[in-house]
Amino acid sequence: MRRSDREIKDFGEIVEVMEQCDVCRLALNDEEYPYIVPLNFGMTVENDVVTLYFHSALNGKKLDLIRRDNHACFEMDCDRILFTEDKIGNCTMSYKSVIGRGTIEFVPDEEKFDALKILMAHYRKEDFPFNEKVVPKTAVFKLTVSEITGKKRMKPASEG
């Protein structure tokens, strides 16, 4: 990381940033060019291992790509605020972000319901009784994170 002064080194703080994010951009291998898709997600952390959970339709390009190559990268960010300094013609951004990589596997049918509850818990603090009839019509997959980095720049309001 070029700007080591912005690196988030504490694993717990990286997890806190992830908990604040509402979209995870998943990058998959697609022959000549990468394929990136924004997704809703849920997550668990056990023994300092982050697992991200996603859902989708049962068919589609992203699932085809995962079946062909289950290696993926991801990015998520939050707390973006643009600061402009009109007098000197400058602008900058405050942000928090997390980037990582890992491998994806499909969640077995018997574990889909619990995985979807993890995903819903990311967006709703209280238990959300979603329609169980959608579970068989939903693909659920998880990314086990093998590498992760965090970065932040929080510009004080007095600076801009």
ABEGO torsion letter per residue (X at the ends): XABAAABBABAAAAAAAAAABABBBBBBBBEABBBBBBBBBBBBBBGGBBBBBBBBBABEAAAAAAAABABBBBBBBBGBBBBBBAAAGBBBBBBBBBBBBEBBBBBBAAAAAAAAAAAAAAABABBBBBBAAAAAABBBBBBBBABBBBBBBBBBAAAX
